[in-house]
Amino acid sequence: MGKIKDKLLIDGNWITTKEYAKLYSPYSEEKIAEVPLANEEEVNMAIESANKAKESWIKKPAHERAGILEKLAQLYHDNFDKAAEIIALEAAKPIELAKGEVARTIQTFKFAAEEAKRIHGETIPLDAAPGGENRIAYTMREPLGVIGAITPFNFPLNLVAHKVGPAIASGNTIVLKPATQTPLSSIFLSQLLEEAGLPAGVLNVVTGSGRFVGDKLVTDPRVNMITFTGSPEVGIGIRNRAGLKRVTLELGNNAAVIIDKDTVIDEKLISRCVTGAFSNNGQVCISLQRIYVHEEVYETFVEKFTEATKRLKTGDPLDPETDVSALISKKDVTRSLDWIEEAKNAGATIATGGDANRNTVNPTVILEADRNLKVSCQEVFAPVVIINKMKSVSEAIDLVNDSRYGLQAGIYTKDIETALDATEKLQVGSVLINDIPTFRVDHMPYGGVKESGTGREGIKYAVEEMTEMKLVIWNRN
């Protein structure tokens, strides 16, 4: 991006603010940009802009909304390397993973373009009830109005797309508050959307304090819905203050996989689990944090998993060979090391890693960690994974469920009854059979239970969250 001052996008205008914050690379710690800090007046302007634009935007035909999203997908294809470099710089995401995120984002906007053309209701057979004879009934789906989107740092482009894409597809306007550390991807998105022909006011991007900007979006009556991805603590606060607003929350997790005794511990399995544990420096909501392995294959799994982990390369996110790079902040490095030390002091074994090089926590494997340790029961959001021995799948299911979270979980087994039993008993939003929980494609329903959130993303399902059902009844009597 260069060491530049960015601007807010409000009502189609690029606004300079009075105050700016310097933005530094988490890896190199060099300044990469200066980001505007919105004040109360500017947040009000953004909300009013979206509120004003919704009347004309709602009348846009579906094919026009779809066309803008299709053009946006093409623009990302044309600017692929630039978009990936922005992600790598601001988030310290290894460049090959950043390219993967851009590729997924293109798919997300294509899905959104397709869903814009198939938002519809259903007919209701009223004559199924006495008194309903000779009446025609059908439902329609109408946009809610203004969507307040608050997004996280770990997928600064694709998780933004999962809110902006369905909002545009369904005819809503948006005020977007990107994560403080990763606003550049959102600013670039707004530039491309402007080029794609999105009318002024439909998308407004406001950067600044999460506490200040986010709170204004949550409490302002002109905002009809909040869609938030972030920590449970913040999400619960949003839910408590949002009143009757529609709220979708994608929150925390400490995802687990179960390895049954009949599982072949081969290179394919190990590679899959290592990827799940350490991809994006472990900063993934469905990052593989807990592995429960049957005692009959435990030693083999630990040996092969640890060896594969040691082969991972840490370093500069712009180096194509890098597997793991810096965490998003020094505070997270300190926290991660404190949690590892707590596990070590409690008797757990550090099989590899456990230390850091500047802001990069080396991939860490912890064996036999007690269920009450922070690395077990909280969301570590770092390249740290625990591997524990279990006597049975039933025991492992209890351990997986012993969590405040419930987003996704996986189980490897050849026994169909065991797999079916797990699908029924695991308390999560998604169960993956013979795969890790760190799997997501962008059109599947995605969301969790317990403190992992409420509502579902995945374009079709997000469109449902962002629209209201209206019933129409014709009386022919």
C-alpha positions in Angstrom: 0.0 0.0 0.0 2.9 2.4 0.7 3.2 4.7 3.7 0.1 6.8 2.9 -2.8 8.4 4.6 -6.1 6.6 3.7 -9.6 8.1 3.8 -13.1 7.2 4.9 -15.7 6.3 2.3 -18.9 8.1 3.1 -21.7 8.7 0.6 -19.4 8.1 -2.3 -16.9 10.6 -1.1 -13.4 10.0 0.3 -13.2 11.9 3.5 -10.0 13.1 5.3 -10.3 13.0 9.1 -8.7 15.2 11.8 -6.9 12.3 13.5 -4.9 9.4 12.1 -3.3 6.3 13.5 -0.1 4.8 12.3 -0.5 1.2 11.0 2.5 -1.1 11.4 3.3 -4.5 9.9 3.0 -7.2 12.6 6.0 -8.9 11.2 8.5 -6.2 10.2 7.0 -3.6 12.6 7.5 -1.0 9.8 4.9 1.6 9.2 2.7 0.6 6.2 -0.1 3.3 6.3 -1.8 5.9 8.3 -5.5 5.1 9.0 -8.2 7.7 9.6 -9.9 7.7 13.0 -13.5 8.6 12.6 -15.2 11.0 15.1 -18.9 11.0 16.1 -19.8 13.3 13.3 -18.3 11.1 10.6 -19.9 7.9 12.0 -23.2 9.8 12.0 -22.6 10.8 8.4 -21.9 7.2 7.3 -25.1 5.9 9.0 -27.2 8.7 7.5 -25.6 8.0 4.1 -26.6 4.4 4.2 -30.0 5.3 5.6 -30.6 7.7 2.7 -29.3 5.4 0.0 -31.5 2.4 1.0 -34.7 3.9 -0.6 -33.2 3.9 -4.1 -31.0 0.8 -3.6 -33.9 -1.4 -2.6 -35.5 -0.6 -6.0 -32.5 -1.9 -8.0 -33.4 -5.0 -9.9 -31.7 -8.2 -8.9 -29.8 -8.5 -12.2 -28.2 -5.1 -11.6 -27.1 -6.0 -8.0 -25.7 -9.3 -9.4 -23.9 -7.5 -12.2 -22.0 -5.3 -9.7 -21.0 -8.3 -7.7 -19.9 -10.1 -10.9 -17.8 -7.1 -11.9 -16.3 -7.0 -8.4 -15.2 -10.6 -8.7 -13.5 -9.9 -12.0 -11.8 -6.8 -10.6 -10.3 -9.0 -7.8 -9.2 -11.4 -10.4 -7.5 -8.5 -12.2 -5.9 -7.2 -9.0 -5.2 -10.6 -7.5 -1.5 -10.1 -6.4 -2.1 -6.6 -5.1 -5.0 -7.8 -2.9 -2.9 -10.7 -1.6 0.0 -8.4 -0.8 -2.2 -6.1 1.2 -3.4 -9.0 3.3 0.1 -10.3 3.9 1.4 -6.8 4.9 -1.4 -5.8 7.3 -2.2 -9.2 8.8 1.2 -11.0 8.5 -0.6 -13.8 6.7 1.9 -15.9 4.7 1.6 -14.8 1.1 0.5 -18.2 -0.3 -2.4 -18.3 2.3 -3.2 -14.7 1.4 -3.5 -15.7 -2.2 -5.8 -18.5 -1.1 -8.0 -15.9 0.7 -8.2 -13.8 -2.4 -9.2 -16.8 -4.5 -11.9 -17.7 -1.9 -13.1 -14.1 -1.9 -13.7 -14.2 -5.6 -15.8 -17.3 -5.1 -17.7 -15.6 -2.3 -18.6 -12.6 -4.5 -19.6 -15.0 -7.3 -21.9 -16.9 -4.9 -23.4 -13.5 -3.8 -24.0 -12.6 -7.4 -25.8 -15.9 -8.0 -27.9 -15.6 -4.8 -29.0 -12.1 -5.7 -31.0 -13.7 -8.5 -32.8 -16.3 -6.4 -34.2 -14.4 -3.4 -37.8 -15.6 -3.3 -40.6 -16.8 -1.0 -43.1 -19.6 -1.2 -46.8 -20.3 -1.5 -48.8 -21.3 1.5 -51.8 -23.6 1.2 -54.2 -21.7 3.5 -57.0 -24.2 2.7 -55.1 -26.7 4.9 -56.9 -25.0 7.8 -60.7 -24.5 8.0 -61.5 -20.9 7.1 -58.6 -20.7 4.6 -60.6 -21.7 1.6 -60.4 -19.7 -1.6 -57.4 -17.6 -0.4 -54.0 -17.3 -2.0 -51.0 -16.7 0.2 -47.3 -16.3 -0.6 -44.2 -14.9 1.2 -41.7 -12.3 0.0 -38.3 -11.5 1.4 -37.5 -7.8 1.8 -34.1 -6.2 2.8 -33.9 -5.1 6.4 -32.3 -1.7 5.5 -29.0 -0.7 6.9 -26.5 -3.4 7.9 -23.8 -2.6 10.5 -20.9 -4.9 9.7 -18.0 -5.3 12.2 -15.2 -7.6 11.0 -12.1 -9.3 12.4 -8.4 -9.2 11.5 -7.7 -12.8 10.7 -9.5 -12.9 7.3 -9.5 -9.2 6.5 -10.9 -9.7 3.0 -13.0 -12.9 2.8 -14.8 -12.4 6.2 -15.6 -8.8 5.0 -16.9 -10.3 1.8 -19.2 -12.6 3.8 -21.0 -9.6 5.1 -20.8 -7.1 2.2 -21.6 -9.7 -0.5 -24.9 -10.9 0.9 -25.9 -7.4 2.0 -25.5 -6.1 -1.6 -27.1 -9.1 -3.0 -30.2 -8.7 -0.8 -30.6 -5.0 -1.4 -29.3 -3.7 1.9 -26.9 -0.8 2.4 -23.9 -1.2 4.7 -21.7 0.7 7.2 -18.5 -1.4 7.5 -16.2 -1.1 10.5 -13.1 -3.2 9.7 -10.7 -4.5 12.3 -8.3 -1.8 13.6 -5.1 -3.7 12.5 -6.5 -4.7 9.0 -8.5 -1.8 7.4 -6.5 -1.7 4.2 -8.2 -4.7 2.6 -11.6 -3.0 3.3 -10.5 0.3 1.8 -9.2 -1.5 -1.3 -12.6 -3.4 -1.5 -14.5 -0.1 -1.4 -12.3 1.3 -4.2 -13.0 -1.8 -6.4 -16.8 -1.6 -5.6 -16.8 2.0 -6.7 -15.1 0.9 -9.9 -17.7 -1.9 -10.3 -20.5 0.7 -10.2 -21.9 0.5 -6.7 -24.0 3.6 -6.2 -22.8 6.2 -3.6 -24.0 5.5 0.0 -24.6 1.8 -0.4 -21.3 1.0 1.2 -19.7 3.3 3.7 -16.3 2.3 5.3 -15.6 3.8 8.7 -12.2 3.1 10.4 -11.3 3.9 14.0 -11.8 2.7 17.5 -13.8 -0.5 17.7 -15.3 0.5 21.0 -16.4 3.9 19.7 -17.5 3.1 16.1 -18.9 -0.3 16.9 -20.9 1.0 19.9 -22.5 3.7 17.7 -23.5 1.1 15.1 -25.0 -1.2 17.7 -27.1 1.5 19.4 -28.1 3.8 16.5 -31.8 3.2 15.6 -31.1 3.8 11.9 -29.1 0.6 11.8 -31.4 -2.4 11.3 -29.0 -5.3 11.8 -25.5 -6.0 13.2 -23.4 -8.7 11.8 -20.3 -9.3 13.9 -17.3 -11.7 13.8 -15.0 -11.5 16.8 -14.6 -12.5 20.5 -17.5 -13.9 22.6 -17.0 -11.1 25.2 -17.6 -8.4 22.6 -20.4 -10.4 20.9 -22.3 -10.9 24.1 -22.0 -7.1 24.8 -23.4 -6.4 21.3 -26.3 -8.7 21.8 -27.1 -7.1 25.1 -27.1 -3.5 23.7 -28.7 -4.1 20.3 -32.3 -4.1 21.5 -34.6 -5.4 18.8 -32.0 -5.2 16.0 -31.3 -8.4 14.1 -28.0 -9.7 15.2 -25.7 -12.4 13.7 -22.7 -13.3 15.8 -19.7 -15.5 14.7 -17.6 -15.8 17.8 -14.9 -18.0 19.4 -14.0 -21.6 19.3 -11.4 -24.2 20.4 -12.0 -26.7 17.6 -11.3 -30.4 18.2 -10.8 -33.6 16.2 -11.1 -37.2 17.4 -8.8 -39.9 15.9 -10.3 -43.3 16.4 -8.2 -46.5 16.8 -9.0 -47.7 13.2 -7.6 -44.6 11.6 -4.6 -45.1 9.4 -1.9 -42.6 10.6 -0.5 -41.8 7.2 1.1 -38.7 5.6 -2.2 -37.5 4.3 -3.8 -37.5 7.7 -0.8 -35.9 9.4 -0.5 -33.2 6.7 -4.2 -32.4 7.0 -4.0 -32.0 10.8 -0.8 -29.9 10.7 -2.4 -27.6 8.2 -5.5 -27.3 10.4 -3.5 -26.5 13.5 -1.0 -23.9 12.1 -2.6 -22.3 9.0 -2.7 -18.5 9.2 -0.5 -18.7 12.3 -3.3 -20.5 14.2 -5.5 -17.4 13.9 -8.6 -19.1 12.5 -11.9 -19.5 14.3 -12.0 -23.2 13.3 -8.2 -23.7 13.8 -7.5 -27.3 15.1 -6.6 -26.6 18.7 -7.5 -29.9 20.4 -6.6 -33.4 19.1 -7.9 -36.5 21.0 -6.2 -39.7 19.8 -7.1 -43.2 20.7 -4.4 -44.8 22.9 -3.8 -47.6 20.4 -2.5 -45.1 17.8 -1.5 -42.2 20.1 2.3 -42.7 20.1 2.5 -43.1 16.3 0.3 -40.0 15.7 2.3 -37.9 18.2 5.7 -38.9 16.6 4.6 -38.2 13.0 2.7 -35.0 13.9 5.6 -33.6 15.8 8.1 -34.4 13.1 5.9 -32.7 10.5 5.5 -29.6 12.7 9.2 -29.3 13.0 9.5 -29.0 9.2 7.3 -25.9 9.1 9.1 -22.7 8.1 8.6 -19.5 10.0 9.5 -16.1 8.7 8.5 -13.2 6.4 4.9 -13.4 5.2 5.9 -12.2 1.8 8.3 -15.2 1.4 6.4 -17.9 -0.6 8.2 -20.6 1.5 6.9 -19.3 4.8 4.3 -21.4 6.6 4.0 -19.5 9.9 4.6 -15.8 10.5 3.9 -13.2 13.2 0.8 -13.0 15.4 -1.3 -9.9 15.0 0.1 -8.1 18.0 2.8 -8.3 20.7 0.1 -8.7 23.3 -1.0 -11.9 21.6 2.5 -13.2 21.6 2.9 -12.6 25.3 -0.5 -14.2 26.1 0.3 -17.3 24.0 3.7 -17.8 25.7 2.1 -17.3 29.1 -0.5 -20.0 28.3 2.2 -22.4 27.1 4.2 -21.8 30.3 1.1 -22.5 32.4 0.6 -25.8 30.6 4.3 -26.7 31.1 4.1 -25.8 34.8 1.0 -28.0 35.2 2.8 -31.0 33.9 2.1 -31.0 30.2 4.9 -31.9 27.8 6.0 -29.4 25.2 6.9 -31.7 22.3 8.1 -28.9 20.1 8.0 -25.1 20.0 6.9 -23.2 23.1 9.0 -20.1 22.3 8.9 -17.2 20.0 11.2 -15.3 17.6 10.2 -11.6 17.9 6.5 -11.6 17.1 6.4 -15.1 15.6 5.4 -17.9 18.0 7.0 -21.1 16.8 4.5 -23.9 16.0 3.9 -25.6 19.4 2.7 -29.1 20.2 1.6 -29.7 23.8 0.9 -33.3 25.0 -1.5 -34.4 27.8 -2.7 -30.9 28.8 -5.4 -30.9 31.5 -8.8 -29.9 30.4 -8.8 -26.9 32.7 -5.7 -25.3 31.3 -6.1 -22.2 29.1 -4.6 -24.0 26.1 -7.5 -26.5 26.4 -10.6 -24.6 27.4 -10.0 -21.2 25.9 -9.4 -20.1 22.4 -5.6 -19.8 21.9 -5.7 -18.1 18.5 -2.0 -18.9 17.9 0.1 -21.7 16.4 -0.5 -24.0 19.4 -2.2 -27.4 19.5 -2.7 -30.0 22.2 -2.7 -33.7 21.7 -4.3 -35.9 24.4 -4.7 -39.7 24.7 -8.2 -41.2 25.1 -9.5 -44.7 25.8 -12.7 -44.5 23.7 -14.5 -42.2 21.3 -17.2 -41.8 23.9 -14.6 -40.3 26.3 -13.3 -38.0 23.5 -16.8 -36.8 22.7 -17.3 -35.8 26.3 -14.0 -33.9 26.2 -14.9 -32.1 23.0 -18.3 -31.1 24.5 -16.6 -29.9 27.7 -16.3 -26.4 26.2 -18.0 -23.1 26.3 -17.7 -23.2 22.5 -19.3 -25.2 19.7 -18.5 -24.1 16.2 -17.1 -27.2 14.3 -15.6 -30.6 15.3 -14.2 -33.5 13.3 -13.8 -37.2 13.8 -11.7 -39.8 11.9 -13.2 -43.3 12.0 -14.0 -46.2 9.7 -17.0 -47.3 11.7 -20.2 -45.9 10.4 -22.0 -46.4 13.7 -19.3 -44.5 15.5 -19.5 -41.6 13.0 -23.3 -41.4 13.2 -23.1 -41.5 17.0 -20.7 -38.6 16.9 -22.9 -36.5 14.6 -25.7 -36.8 17.2 -23.7 -36.2 20.3 -21.1 -33.5 19.4 -22.5 -30.1 20.5 -21.4 -28.0 17.5 -22.8 -26.3 14.5 -20.9 -28.6 12.0 -19.6 -32.1 12.4 -17.0 -33.3 9.8 -16.5 -37.0 9.3 -13.0 -38.1 8.3 -11.8 -34.5 8.2 -10.5 -31.8 10.5 -12.8 -29.0 11.8 -10.7 -26.4 9.9 -12.8 -26.8 6.8 -15.0 -24.2 5.2 -16.2 -23.5 1.7 -18.0 -20.2 1.2 -21.6 -21.3 0.4 -22.0 -23.8 3.2 -24.1 -22.8 6.3 -21.4 -21.7 8.9 -22.0 -20.9 12.5 -22.1 -22.4 15.9 -23.8 -23.0 19.2 -23.1 -22.0 22.8 -20.6 -19.1 22.9 -19.6 -19.7 19.3 -22.5 -17.4 18.3 -25.9 -17.2 16.8 -27.1 -17.2 13.2 -25.4 -18.6 10.1 -23.2 -17.3 7.4 -22.6 -18.7 3.9 -24.2 -16.5 1.3 -27.6 -18.0 1.0 -28.0 -18.2 4.7 -26.6 -14.7 5.3 -29.2 -13.4 2.8 -31.9 -15.0 4.9 -30.5 -13.3 8.0 -30.4 -10.0 6.2 -34.0 -10.1 4.9 -37.4 -10.1 6.5 -40.2 -12.4 5.5 -43.5 -10.7 4.5 -46.7 -12.7 4.1 -49.3 -11.6 1.4 -52.8 -13.1 1.5 -55.4 -12.6 -1.3 -59.1 -13.2 -0.4 -61.1 -14.5 -3.3 -64.3 -15.2 -1.4 
